[in-house]
Amino acid sequence: MNEFQRVAFYTLGCKLNFSETSTISRLFEDGGFAKVDFEANPDVFVINTCSVTENADKKCKQLVKRAKKISPDSMVIIIGCYAQLKPEEISKISGVDLVLGANEKFNVLEHLEQKRIETLTQIEDDAAQQNKAATIFHQNIKHTHDFIPSHSYGDRTRSFLKVQDGCDYFCTFCTIPLARGKSRNASIEETIKEAQKIAATEVKEVVLTGVNIGDFGQGGEENFFNLVQALDQINGIDRFRISSIEPNLLSNEIIDFCLTKSLRFAPHFHIPLQSGSNEILEKMRRKYRTDLFKNRIEQIKKMNPDTCIGVDVIVGFPGETDENFLETMHFLKDLDISYLHVFTYSERANTGAPKLGTKVPMELRRERSKQLHLLSERKKQAFYQTQIGKIKQVLFEQEENEGYLYGFTENYVKVKTPFAANLINEIVEIEITEIDRDGLAKCLILAKFAEN
């Protein structure tokens, strides 16, 4: 029997973190632990951290405090990007017992047992108990070469499938290469096996995740396009979505396949731009310029005008002038895109960005962010309006709110309909009839979609 029998998880950050948390949770369950809610007085807390923004670091500290308040005698384990980047800093947080780096997080059960034995040997020494320090298992990220296939499970509707990890790009604003190491992946054959595990469940939609998924294969014999083609042949999964792909890696052959030939890939791309100013893109050390980005958008819309396109953009990068920001605004206004994910730049240790220009005042960063959020809302509503009267397929989720059921079309339009239990986790053919005051699409149910 394990000393600790109940484990709770909390995940900060990206879809990749969610896929890894789910895999680690299955390791615990296979080891005899019961997975419980965070508030259910667990014996072990596992907090999977992000370090993209300063707020993510602060959130980790708040969660540790909350965990110890819920269960004072619990073990608290910190994993994820923050744990890899700043293990010593985390080890000093009161209440943290284990800090596991990128190489060690998938061996968490072994490290937990080692920590438990260490604690038992100290149990008679009150002073040692009073001052016990967190144990750190951590390697230099340069020595992290393994790829651990992962997928999330628990949501009947959707799963996140990790197909790639790490990044070789070293953009000047980003700490991810320092936190996750070099770009790497499993073979297509191994990735298909992981996807087939999902296909054996009730899950209808799979989102492909990674740090830089378009770099799958790193220039070897296999590449991301080959992976997309192979995944498209899997029976038991109705939809695949590509979470995010760099514009320089989104080839015309990928666009053409997903939009005109694929059985299962959704007409939905999320493409990071980061800035509409070529001057800023160069400082960011991005591998494209605005003309290439514009070409990708035009190519997608030429193939399928109904395709949903999301775009990442950063405001307040060091040296970003009013003119640079206006370039970004005008560039985005003229693009046929559907929504924005807006990030306010925050200074990160061990990145080159702070040396590249004058620091933009935080108040100005927030104002620029506000303007882009407003533009995003206008873009989204304009896109939704073009979908009125069109026949789409909605995958309804187990989300009920005030008598309504919600789901997403293949091209990522959020739809609501009066709640009906028989529609949950079903792909249903609908006609979009109007956009309501909340900005969501109402629909007329036509028929259950014939699955492939």
Secondary structure, DSSP 8 states (H G I E B T S, - for coil): --S--EEEEEE-S-HHHHHHHHHHHHHHHHTT-EE--TTS--SEEEEEE--SSHHHHHHHHHHHHHHHHH-TT-EEEEEEHHHHH-HHHHHTSTT--EEE-TTTGGGHHHHHHHHHHHHHHHTT-HHHHHT---EEE---GGG------EE--S-SSEEEEE--B--S---TT--HHHHH-S-B---HHHHHHHHHHHHTSS--EEEEE-SSGGGTTTTSS--HHHHHHHHTT-TT--EEEE----TTT--HHHHHIIIII-SSB-SEEEEEEE-S-HHHHHHHT-S--HHHHHHHHHHHHHH-TT-EEEEEEEE--TT--HHHHHHHHHHHHHS---EEEEEE----TT-SGGGSS----HHHHHHHHHHHHHHHHHHHHHHHHHTTT-EEEEEEEEEEETTEEEEEETT--EEEEE--GGGTT-EEEEEEEEE-TTS-EEEEEEEE----
